[in-house]
Amino acid sequence: MIRIIAVLLLLIPGLVSAYGIKLIRDTLFDDVHPLFFNVGIQFVAGFILFAGGIAFIGGFIVHRDRKRQQNRKKKR
């Protein structure tokens, strides 16, 4: 049950990131979504959604690795 919740926690930010990529792609092809009235605002919103989703997934992975002590020590 806990693994299903963990997968859902990663699925939702993944879908948000995918929607952000879609908004950025639509901006590049000059297709304005009805919610946004300017192409620049649509691009910024898409970038924020994309970056936020990727940051959440990355933070989740880093937190899990630190919790399980699977991080590598840097050798100098």
Backbone as a chain_set.jsonl record, in Angstrom:
{"seq": "MIRIIAVLLLLIPGLVSAYGIKLIRDTLFDDVHPLFFNVGIQFVAGFILFAGGIAFIGGFIVHRDRKRQQNRKKKR", "coords": {"N": [[0.809, -1.194, 0.0], [1.959, 1.228, 0.747], [3.859, 1.578, -1.228], [2.267, 2.036, -3.449], [1.189, 4.518, -2.835], [3.552, 5.982, -2.885], [4.219, 5.777, -5.596], [2.077, 7.163, -6.701], [2.635, 9.667, -5.624], [4.828, 10.326, -7.144], [3.796, 10.225, -9.677], [1.908, 12.301, -10.031], [3.442, 14.827, -9.93], [4.926, 14.243, -12.199], [3.014, 14.267, -14.235], [2.282, 16.957, -14.063], [4.681, 18.149, -14.869], [4.779, 17.194, -17.495], [2.562, 18.532, -18.573], [3.526, 21.12, -18.351], [5.635, 21.013, -20.209], [4.091, 20.678, -22.481], [2.766, 23.162, -22.579], [4.968, 24.845, -23.026], [5.825, 23.887, -25.523], [3.552, 24.48, -27.075], [3.706, 27.229, -26.936], [6.013, 27.729, -28.421], [5.131, 27.006, -30.951], [3.273, 28.913, -31.39], [0.627, 28.662, -30.405], [-1.871, 29.633, -28.552], [-3.127, 28.929, -25.405], [-6.488, 28.968, -24.181], [-6.698, 29.806, -21.506], [-4.574, 31.479, -20.979], [-3.633, 34.773, -21.862], [-1.509, 35.789, -23.184], [1.428, 34.968, -24.999], [3.921, 34.928, -23.78], [3.352, 34.791, -21.033], [2.203, 32.289, -20.966], [4.421, 30.71, -21.615], [6.102, 31.176, -19.392], [4.507, 30.165, -17.322], [4.379, 27.469, -18.123], [7.097, 26.805, -17.905], [7.499, 27.124, -15.161], [5.776, 25.14, -14.154], [7.001, 22.861, -15.263], [9.646, 22.979, -14.157], [9.025, 22.917, -11.424], [7.796, 20.376, -11.133], [9.895, 18.632, -11.882], [11.764, 19.34, -9.928], [10.444, 18.484, -7.609], [10.347, 15.692, -8.001], [13.096, 15.126, -8.117], [13.881, 15.985, -5.538], [12.424, 14.173, -4.007], [13.698, 11.757, -4.66], [16.324, 12.268, -3.756], [15.834, 12.642, -1.012], [14.878, 10.088, -0.34], [17.15, 8.524, -0.877], [18.999, 9.583, 0.949], [17.726, 8.959, 3.311], [17.834, 6.192, 3.318], [20.514, 5.913, 3.382], [22.078, 5.719, 1.038], [23.701, 7.356, -0.362], [26.598, 8.373, -2.145], [29.942, 8.724, -1.066], [32.124, 11.383, -1.734], [35.206, 11.016, -3.355], [38.46, 12.225, -2.907]], "CA": [[0.0, 0.0, 0.0], [2.838, 2.39, 0.819], [4.495, 1.738, -2.538], [1.279, 2.63, -4.352], [1.149, 5.935, -2.495], [4.797, 6.568, -3.375], [4.118, 5.894, -7.054], [1.158, 8.272, -6.97], [3.341, 10.897, -5.313], [5.723, 10.633, -8.26], [3.017, 10.328, -10.911], [1.267, 13.609, -10.125], [4.395, 15.828, -10.43], [5.305, 13.887, -13.568], [1.966, 14.78, -15.119], [2.399, 18.417, -14.055], [5.826, 18.465, -15.722], [4.391, 16.937, -18.884], [1.695, 19.638, -18.985], [4.409, 22.271, -18.525], [6.312, 20.842, -21.494], [3.078, 20.931, -23.513], [2.573, 24.608, -22.67], [6.156, 25.417, -23.659], [5.777, 23.502, -26.934], [2.499, 25.267, -27.712], [4.216, 28.59, -27.064], [6.962, 27.786, -29.537], [4.374, 26.897, -32.198], [2.336, 30.041, -31.386], [-0.722, 28.179, -30.146], [-2.167, 30.177, -27.227], [-4.168, 28.239, -24.645], [-7.513, 29.963, -23.821], [-6.519, 30.277, -20.141], [-3.547, 32.515, -20.993], [-3.922, 35.786, -22.867], [-0.259, 36.212, -23.791], [2.32, 33.832, -25.23], [4.996, 34.972, -22.782], [2.825, 34.294, -19.753], [2.033, 30.847, -21.14], [5.749, 30.103, -21.544], [6.579, 31.245, -18.004], [3.708, 29.206, -16.546], [4.84, 26.137, -18.498], [8.427, 26.577, -17.343], [7.35, 26.959, -13.71], [5.213, 23.805, -13.928], [8.027, 21.869, -15.596], [10.726, 23.02, -13.169], [8.497, 22.48, -10.132], [7.61, 18.923, -11.155], [11.208, 17.98, -11.883], [12.38, 19.575, -8.617], [9.793, 17.612, -6.627], [10.801, 14.314, -8.228], [14.493, 15.07, -7.698], [13.924, 16.064, -4.082], [11.915, 12.908, -3.47], [14.744, 10.743, -4.828], [17.428, 12.599, -2.846], [15.374, 12.37, 0.353], [14.819, 8.636, -0.159], [18.516, 7.998, -0.824], [19.616, 9.982, 2.219], [17.052, 8.217, 4.379], [18.352, 4.822, 3.284], [21.975, 6.043, 3.409], [22.618, 5.181, -0.213], [24.454, 8.374, -1.089], [28.017, 8.041, -2.278], [30.909, 9.679, -0.526], [33.024, 11.885, -2.767], [36.623, 10.712, -3.117], [39.36, 13.292, -3.365]], "C": [[0.853, 1.26, 0.0], [3.521, 2.638, -0.52], [3.541, 2.357, -3.545], [1.174, 4.13, -4.094], [2.4, 6.634, -3.002], [4.766, 6.744, -4.893], [3.178, 7.033, -7.429], [1.806, 9.619, -6.671], [4.309, 11.289, -6.423], [4.965, 10.812, -9.572], [2.421, 11.725, -11.093], [2.256, 14.699, -10.547], [4.893, 15.511, -11.843], [4.286, 14.381, -14.575], [1.995, 16.31, -15.179], [3.557, 18.853, -14.942], [5.498, 18.256, -17.194], [3.478, 18.045, -19.405], [2.506, 20.917, -19.186], [5.159, 22.201, -19.841], [5.345, 21.109, -22.635], [2.844, 22.42, -23.691], [3.756, 25.283, -23.354], [6.16, 25.103, -25.151], [4.715, 24.304, -27.686], [2.922, 26.722, -27.882], [5.154, 28.71, -28.25], [6.272, 27.686, -30.887], [3.251, 27.934, -32.285], [0.882, 29.586, -31.296], [-1.073, 28.578, -28.708], [-3.333, 29.414, -26.611], [-5.194, 29.287, -24.19], [-7.362, 30.533, -22.398], [-5.543, 31.451, -20.08], [-3.844, 33.498, -22.121], [-2.667, 36.287, -23.572], [0.653, 34.993, -23.916], [3.434, 33.79, -24.191], [4.56, 34.442, -21.432], [2.637, 32.789, -19.82], [3.374, 30.135, -21.035], [6.262, 30.071, -20.112], [5.813, 30.247, -17.123], [4.13, 27.768, -16.856], [6.193, 25.815, -17.904], [8.357, 26.361, -15.836], [6.774, 25.574, -13.389], [6.251, 22.717, -14.189], [9.117, 21.814, -14.523], [10.241, 22.544, -11.797], [8.298, 20.979, -10.057], [8.926, 18.167, -11.098], [11.893, 18.158, -10.527], [11.757, 18.678, -7.549], [10.269, 16.177, -6.775], [12.246, 14.157, -7.779], [14.645, 15.12, -6.188], [13.44, 14.797, -3.421], [12.994, 11.826, -3.549], [15.913, 11.007, -3.879], [17.044, 12.296, -1.401], [15.353, 10.867, 0.632], [16.225, 8.047, -0.04], [19.213, 8.372, 0.476], [19.017, 9.215, 3.39], [17.583, 6.792, 4.461], [19.875, 4.773, 3.283], [22.613, 5.405, 2.191], [23.42, 6.227, -0.988], [25.929, 8.009, -1.074], [28.855, 9.132, -1.655], [31.832, 10.092, -1.654], [34.469, 11.562, -2.386], [37.46, 11.841, -3.675], [40.752, 12.776, -3.499]], "O": [[0.519, 2.243, -0.662], [3.737, 3.788, -0.902], [3.967, 3.126, -4.407], [1.082, 4.919, -5.034], [2.323, 7.759, -3.496], [5.239, 7.755, -5.411], [3.45, 7.782, -8.367], [1.561, 10.6, -7.374], [4.578, 12.475, -6.615], [5.452, 11.486, -10.48], [2.434, 12.266, -12.199], [1.937, 15.454, -11.465], [5.241, 16.421, -12.595], [4.65, 14.86, -15.649], [1.756, 16.892, -16.237], [3.433, 19.824, -15.688], [5.896, 19.056, -18.041], [3.606, 18.456, -20.558], [2.213, 21.707, -20.083], [5.308, 23.214, -20.524], [5.726, 21.699, -23.646], [2.733, 22.901, -24.819], [3.572, 26.19, -24.167], [6.469, 25.977, -25.962], [4.954, 24.756, -28.805], [2.544, 27.372, -28.856], [5.095, 29.686, -28.999], [6.773, 28.225, -31.874], [2.383, 27.841, -33.153], [0.021, 30.073, -32.028], [-0.626, 27.936, -27.758], [-4.392, 29.275, -27.222], [-4.801, 30.401, -23.842], [-7.851, 31.628, -22.122], [-5.675, 32.322, -19.22], [-4.258, 33.096, -23.208], [-2.757, 37.125, -24.469], [0.652, 34.107, -23.061], [3.844, 32.708, -23.771], [5.309, 33.729, -20.764], [2.883, 32.087, -18.839], [3.458, 29.067, -20.429], [6.797, 29.056, -19.665], [6.407, 29.569, -16.284], [4.227, 26.942, -15.948], [6.428, 24.695, -17.45], [9.069, 25.517, -15.292], [7.233, 24.912, -12.458], [6.362, 21.763, -13.42], [9.467, 20.737, -14.039], [10.968, 21.847, -11.09], [8.596, 20.366, -9.032], [9.062, 17.188, -10.365], [12.533, 17.23, -10.03], [12.463, 18.169, -6.679], [10.564, 15.516, -5.78], [12.591, 13.167, -7.133], [15.448, 14.381, -5.618], [13.975, 14.384, -2.393], [13.177, 11.063, -2.6], [16.436, 10.077, -3.267], [17.851, 11.749, -0.648], [15.758, 10.424, 1.706], [16.467, 7.174, 0.794], [19.942, 7.559, 1.044], [19.717, 8.867, 4.341], [17.759, 6.252, 5.553], [20.459, 3.694, 3.191], [23.573, 4.642, 2.305], [23.776, 6.002, -2.144], [26.435, 7.418, -0.12], [28.513, 10.313, -1.713], [32.275, 9.256, -2.44], [34.899, 11.798, -1.257], [37.206, 12.348, -4.767], [41.655, 13.525, -3.873]]}, "num_chains": 1, "name": "protein.A"}
